Structures are given as C-alpha cells and as structure tokens.
Amino acid sequence: MTILITGCAGFIGFSITRDLLSKNIKVLGVDNLNDYYSTKLKKERLKELKKNINFKFYKKDCSDENFKKFFLKNKKISQVIHLAAEVGVRNSYPKPNIYFKNNIKAFFNVLEICKIKKANLIFASSSSTYGSSKKKFFKESDDTSKPISFYAATKKCNEVMAYAYAKNYEFSAIGLRFFNVYGPWGRPDMSIYKFTDLMLKNKKISIYGTGKQVRDFTYIDDVLNLINAIIIKYKNKKNCFEVFNSGKGECINILNLINLISSKLKLKPKLQQKSKQIGDVNFTNSSSLKINKLLKVKPEIGLDKGIDQFINWYSSIGKYIK
C-alpha cells in the first residue's frame, strides 16, 4: 500500500505519517511549508520523517495544477489522507480568498486524483461545521447547513464535494470533524500548547470574553487510532461516504483548562482580559456514538493524562524548536 498524505509537515499529518511508517507502509508526503506558524517546527517534523526510507517528500501546493498533474502521471496511490488546508476561523473573515484557494480549489484537485487513481480518501473536516449549536453533544446527524465563518463553510463544502465524488467515481471518502487536537509536536497556536508556553515564559495569557467558553479536546493518539480504523474498514469499499467526529466528549472551559495546566506546571498564570473574538463559539462537545458503533473505536486519553504527556514532550523537545 502506498498512501499520499497532504499536509505531512503539519501536526496531524506528521503524526499519522510517522505512525504509518512505523507499520512499514510507504508514504508520499506533500506540504507547501507555509508560515502560518513556525516553519522551524514543520522542518523538524520533516527531519524526523525523512529518517524512514519508506517516506518521500514533495514540496508542493495542493491548489496548483501541477500538483494534480504530477501525482496523476507519476505515482501509484491506493489511499489519500488530505490534511493540508488553511486553518483558523478568525483569519477567514479578512482573507476568504486564501481559504477558497487552499480549502476548496486544493480539495478539488485531491478529489480528481482520487477519481482517476480510484484511491480512497480520508480528509480533514472540522468541528466548526456545527456552528453555534446548543446541543449537549454534537452528532454527525445534526444540521450543519449554517456555518458561522467562511473557514467552517469551506469545510462543509469539502464534505458536500466529497459526497458527490465518492458516490459517482468508485472510491470511498471519509471526513473527520476534528475537535481541538493536541499532543506532542502540536500546533503552537492551539490553546494547550500556547497556554503552556506562555506560563513557562512568565508571559500573559489573553482571555477572550468571559473565559467560560467550553471546549472538547482530543489527544493525538486517539485521532491516529480512528484514522487507522477507517483505513482498514473502508479499504475495499467504493462509492461510499461517511463523516465522523474525532473528539473525546470531555468538556472543559478555558479558565479551568488554564488552571489545570498551571497546577501541573506549579505556576500561577498571568491573565489579561480581552474582547470576545469574532467567530468564537461558546460550546463544543463531540458525540462518539457513531465511531463506537461503526468503527469500534473509543477515545481513551483524557485531558489529565494527555496534558501530562504534552508537557513532558514540550519540556524535553518542544521548547527548543518552537
């Protein structure tokens, strides 16, 4: 099996690439190494991946026509895991054109590769597709037709596009709605990484709004288990589409999250109050009923253990490569 992974220098892309390489699976990795956050961290991730002879890296932009032509012409691919995207809700308000290019045009190119190669697809959607839902648990069957940011709209658009392609062109397409993924080698702009980093540097943490916004957090190993289960279950299935939540179903508000991290670091956080940010929802909480039923997967790692493991990585490696 040869798997094409886009966004392989990103957090989730790097993590699943490394996991598959450990299983002796050949991976073709693609990333444009943009500077949305630390390119040093991305290059360090790539350095780790390049230690494995089954990994080949291509610096390419998925939205370019030559990206599609290159992989259609030259490479044998049986599975695509598409994780490259323009991330972040707030930037999509002033810069929607960038999100169109990197999240919709690029996704079309990926779908074309899957269509012609008959390669199954796993792709990143987002919990932001649920908008400002007030339900206790977000279920995949909930209405997601009213996204509140253009970023969320691009992710919902990806789901609709994938559905049409999978139903018509003999491959399976599985979308994953990620809920705040964290862990070793994570993104510096995400809250657990950011709060840990700021506290250890004795810097102020910005609290937007009340700080009582509730979030569901997912440890990276639970994401990897879910992706592996999908690869196995849908390996021989065609004309099939599904979307799954990737969340723990264990909520915490932002202030309590800061307190939890500070207790582990034995440091008192410095907080500064700021206005609520545009596009910031009050609540997210993932239902795992569907992944339990169809994939026999259950998220196992709670925040207490997950944050411990992240802090151990940050203390030994992360603080040197941010």
C-alpha positions as CSV (number, residue, x, y, z in Angstrom):
1,M,0.0,0.0,0.0
2,T,1.2,3.5,-0.9
3,I,-0.5,6.4,0.8
4,L,-0.4,10.1,-0.2
5,I,-0.6,12.4,2.8
6,T,-1.0,16.1,2.2
7,G,0.0,18.5,5.0
8,C,2.6,15.9,6.2
9,A,4.6,18.6,8.0
10,G,1.5,19.8,9.9
11,F,0.7,18.4,13.3
12,I,-1.9,15.7,12.4
13,G,-0.2,15.0,9.1
14,F,3.2,14.4,10.7
15,S,1.7,12.3,13.4
16,I,-0.2,9.9,11.1
17,T,2.7,9.8,8.6
18,R,5.0,8.7,11.4
19,D,2.5,6.1,12.7
20,L,2.0,4.6,9.2
21,L,5.8,4.5,8.5
22,S,6.2,2.5,11.8
23,K,3.9,-0.1,10.2
24,N,6.2,-0.3,7.2
25,I,3.7,1.5,4.9
26,K,5.1,3.6,2.1
27,V,4.1,7.3,2.3
28,L,4.3,10.1,-0.2
29,G,4.2,13.3,1.8
30,V,3.2,16.7,0.4
31,D,3.4,20.1,2.2
32,N,4.0,23.7,1.0
33,L,5.6,24.6,4.3
34,N,3.7,27.9,4.6
35,D,4.4,30.3,7.5
36,Y,1.0,30.3,9.3
37,Y,3.0,29.1,12.3
38,S,6.7,28.2,12.9
39,T,8.3,26.8,9.8
40,K,11.2,25.6,12.1
41,L,8.8,23.3,13.8
42,K,7.5,22.0,10.4
43,K,11.0,21.3,9.2
44,E,11.9,19.5,12.4
45,R,8.9,17.2,11.9
46,L,10.1,16.6,8.3
47,K,13.5,15.8,9.6
48,E,12.0,13.1,11.8
49,L,10.0,11.6,8.9
50,K,13.0,11.6,6.5
51,K,14.8,9.1,8.8
52,N,12.5,6.4,7.3
53,I,13.3,5.0,3.9
54,N,9.6,4.5,3.1
55,F,9.0,8.2,3.2
56,K,9.3,10.5,0.2
57,F,8.6,14.3,0.5
58,Y,7.4,16.7,-2.2
59,K,7.2,20.4,-1.5
60,K,4.1,21.2,-3.5
61,D,0.9,23.4,-3.2
62,C,-2.3,21.3,-3.5
63,S,-4.1,24.1,-5.2
64,D,-1.7,24.2,-8.1
65,E,-2.5,22.4,-11.4
66,N,1.0,20.9,-11.4
67,F,0.3,19.2,-8.1
68,K,-2.6,17.3,-9.7
69,K,-0.7,16.5,-12.9
70,F,2.4,15.3,-11.0
71,F,0.5,12.7,-8.9
72,L,-1.8,11.6,-11.7
73,K,1.1,11.0,-14.0
74,N,3.9,9.6,-11.9
75,K,2.7,7.9,-8.7
76,K,0.8,4.7,-7.7
77,I,-1.5,5.6,-4.9
78,S,-4.1,3.4,-3.1
79,Q,-5.1,5.8,-0.3
80,V,-5.1,9.6,0.1
81,I,-5.2,11.3,3.5
82,H,-5.8,15.0,2.9
83,L,-4.9,17.2,5.8
84,A,-3.4,20.2,4.0
85,A,-5.6,23.3,4.5
86,E,-5.7,26.9,5.5
87,V,-6.6,26.7,9.2
88,G,-8.2,29.1,11.7
89,V,-11.6,30.6,12.0
90,R,-10.7,34.2,12.5
91,N,-8.3,34.7,9.6
92,S,-11.1,33.6,7.2
93,Y,-13.0,36.8,7.9
94,P,-10.5,39.2,6.4
95,K,-8.9,36.7,3.9
96,P,-11.6,34.5,2.4
97,N,-9.8,34.3,-0.9
98,I,-6.9,32.4,0.7
99,Y,-9.4,29.9,2.2
100,F,-11.1,29.4,-1.1
101,K,-7.7,28.7,-2.8
102,N,-6.3,26.3,-0.1
103,N,-9.5,24.7,1.1
104,I,-11.8,24.4,-1.9
105,K,-9.6,24.6,-5.1
106,A,-7.0,22.4,-3.5
107,F,-9.7,19.9,-2.4
108,F,-11.0,19.7,-5.9
109,N,-7.5,18.7,-7.1
110,V,-7.4,16.0,-4.4
111,L,-10.8,14.6,-5.5
112,E,-9.6,14.5,-9.1
113,I,-6.6,12.4,-8.1
114,C,-8.9,10.0,-6.1
115,K,-11.3,9.8,-9.1
116,I,-8.6,8.8,-11.6
117,K,-6.5,6.7,-9.3
118,K,-9.5,5.0,-7.6
119,A,-7.8,5.8,-4.3
120,N,-9.9,6.0,-1.2
121,L,-9.9,9.3,0.7
122,I,-9.8,10.4,4.3
123,F,-10.0,14.2,4.7
124,A,-10.0,16.8,7.5
125,S,-13.3,18.5,8.2
126,S,-13.8,20.4,11.4
127,S,-16.0,20.7,14.5
128,S,-16.6,24.3,13.3
129,T,-19.2,22.9,10.8
130,Y,-21.6,22.6,13.8
131,G,-21.7,26.4,14.1
132,S,-23.3,27.8,17.2
133,S,-25.1,24.6,18.1
134,K,-26.6,24.5,21.6
135,K,-27.0,20.7,21.8
136,K,-25.3,18.8,24.7
137,F,-23.4,16.6,22.3
138,F,-22.6,17.3,18.6
139,K,-23.7,14.3,16.5
140,E,-22.8,13.8,12.9
141,S,-26.5,13.7,12.0
142,D,-27.0,17.3,13.3
143,D,-27.8,20.1,10.9
144,T,-24.6,21.7,9.7
145,S,-26.0,23.9,7.0
146,K,-25.4,27.2,8.8
147,P,-21.6,27.7,9.4
148,I,-20.8,31.0,11.1
149,S,-17.4,31.5,9.5
150,F,-16.0,31.1,6.0
151,Y,-13.5,28.6,7.3
152,A,-16.3,26.4,8.5
153,A,-18.1,27.0,5.2
154,T,-15.1,25.6,3.3
155,K,-15.1,22.5,5.5
156,K,-18.8,21.9,5.0
157,C,-18.2,22.5,1.2
158,N,-15.5,19.8,1.3
159,E,-18.0,17.3,2.8
160,V,-20.5,18.0,0.1
161,M,-18.0,17.8,-2.7
162,A,-16.6,14.5,-1.3
163,Y,-20.1,13.1,-1.1
164,A,-20.8,13.8,-4.8
165,Y,-17.4,12.4,-6.0
166,A,-17.5,9.3,-3.8
167,K,-21.0,8.4,-5.0
168,N,-20.1,8.8,-8.6
169,Y,-16.4,7.8,-9.1
170,E,-15.7,4.5,-7.4
171,F,-13.9,5.4,-4.2
172,S,-14.8,6.0,-0.6
173,A,-14.5,9.4,1.1
174,I,-14.4,9.7,4.9
175,G,-14.5,13.1,6.5
176,L,-13.2,13.7,10.1
177,R,-14.6,16.6,12.2
178,F,-11.7,17.3,14.5
179,F,-12.3,18.8,17.9
180,N,-9.2,20.7,19.2
181,V,-6.5,18.1,18.6
182,Y,-3.4,18.4,20.9
183,G,-0.4,16.5,22.0
184,P,3.4,16.2,21.3
185,W,4.6,18.0,18.2
186,G,1.3,20.0,18.2
187,R,0.5,23.5,16.8
188,P,1.9,26.4,18.8
189,D,-1.3,28.5,18.1
190,M,-3.6,26.0,19.7
191,S,-4.6,26.6,23.3
192,I,-2.9,23.8,25.3
193,Y,0.4,24.5,23.6
194,K,0.0,28.2,23.8
195,F,-1.0,28.3,27.5
196,T,1.8,26.0,28.5
197,D,4.4,28.0,26.5
198,L,3.2,31.4,27.9
199,M,3.1,30.2,31.5
200,L,6.6,28.7,31.3
201,K,7.9,32.0,29.8
202,N,6.1,34.0,32.6
203,K,4.0,35.9,29.9
204,K,0.4,37.0,30.0
205,I,-2.4,34.8,28.7
206,S,-5.1,36.6,26.8
207,I,-8.7,35.6,27.9
208,Y,-11.2,36.5,25.2
209,G,-14.6,37.2,26.5
210,T,-15.6,35.5,29.8
211,G,-13.2,32.6,29.5
212,K,-16.1,30.3,30.2
213,Q,-16.3,29.1,26.6
214,V,-16.4,25.3,26.7
215,R,-14.3,23.1,24.5
216,D,-13.8,19.4,23.8
217,F,-10.1,18.4,23.3
218,T,-8.8,15.3,21.5
219,Y,-5.5,13.7,22.2
220,I,-3.5,12.9,19.0
221,D,-3.2,9.2,19.7
222,D,-7.0,8.9,19.7
223,V,-7.0,10.6,16.3
224,L,-4.4,8.1,15.0
225,N,-6.4,5.1,16.2
226,L,-9.5,6.5,14.4
227,I,-7.7,7.0,11.1
228,N,-6.2,3.5,11.2
229,A,-9.6,2.0,11.9
230,I,-11.1,3.9,8.9
231,I,-8.2,2.7,6.6
232,I,-9.0,-0.9,7.5
233,K,-12.8,-0.7,7.4
234,Y,-13.1,1.1,4.1
235,K,-10.1,-0.4,2.3
236,N,-12.3,-2.4,-0.2
237,K,-15.3,-0.2,-0.2
238,K,-16.3,2.1,-3.1
239,N,-19.0,4.7,-3.8
240,C,-19.1,5.2,0.0
241,F,-19.2,8.5,2.0
242,E,-19.2,9.0,5.8
243,V,-18.4,11.7,8.2
244,F,-17.1,11.0,11.7
245,N,-16.5,13.1,14.8
246,S,-13.0,13.0,16.2
247,G,-13.4,14.2,19.8
248,K,-13.2,12.9,23.3
249,G,-16.6,14.1,24.6
250,E,-14.9,15.5,27.7
251,C,-15.5,19.2,28.1
252,I,-13.7,22.0,30.0
253,N,-14.0,25.7,30.0
254,I,-11.0,27.8,29.1
255,L,-10.4,29.2,32.6
256,N,-10.5,25.7,34.1
257,L,-8.1,24.5,31.4
258,I,-5.6,27.2,32.3
259,N,-6.0,26.2,36.0
260,L,-5.4,22.6,35.2
261,I,-2.2,23.3,33.2
262,S,-1.0,25.8,35.9
263,S,-1.4,23.2,38.6
264,K,0.7,20.7,36.6
265,L,3.4,23.3,36.0
266,K,3.1,24.6,39.6
267,L,3.0,28.1,38.2
268,K,0.5,30.9,38.7
269,P,-0.8,32.2,35.3
270,K,-0.9,35.9,34.4
271,L,-4.2,36.7,32.7
272,Q,-5.3,39.7,30.6
273,Q,-8.9,40.2,29.7
274,K,-9.8,41.0,26.0
275,S,-13.0,41.3,24.0
276,K,-14.5,38.1,22.6
277,Q,-13.1,37.2,19.2
278,I,-15.2,37.1,16.0
279,G,-16.4,33.6,15.1
280,D,-15.7,32.3,18.7
281,V,-18.4,29.8,19.6
282,N,-19.5,29.2,23.2
283,F,-19.5,25.4,23.3
284,T,-18.2,22.3,21.6
285,N,-18.7,18.7,22.7
286,S,-18.3,15.6,20.5
287,S,-20.5,12.6,20.5
288,S,-18.6,9.4,19.9
289,L,-21.6,7.1,19.4
290,K,-21.1,6.8,15.7
291,I,-17.4,5.9,15.8
292,N,-18.1,3.4,18.6
293,K,-20.9,1.7,16.6
294,L,-19.3,1.6,13.1
295,L,-15.6,1.6,13.8
296,K,-15.5,0.0,17.3
297,V,-13.2,2.9,18.4
298,K,-13.5,4.8,21.6
299,P,-11.3,7.8,22.6
300,E,-9.3,6.7,25.6
301,I,-7.0,9.5,26.7
302,G,-8.4,12.2,28.9
303,L,-7.1,15.7,29.5
304,D,-5.3,14.9,32.7
305,K,-3.1,12.3,31.1
306,G,-2.9,14.0,27.7
307,I,-1.6,17.3,29.2
308,D,1.0,15.4,31.2
309,Q,2.3,13.8,28.0
310,F,2.3,17.1,26.2
311,I,4.2,18.8,28.9
312,N,6.8,16.0,29.0
313,W,7.4,16.5,25.3
314,Y,7.4,20.2,25.5
315,S,9.9,20.2,28.4
316,S,12.3,17.8,26.6
317,I,12.0,18.8,23.0
318,G,9.2,21.3,22.1
319,K,10.6,24.4,23.8
320,Y,13.8,24.2,21.7
321,I,12.1,24.1,18.3
322,K,9.2,26.5,18.5
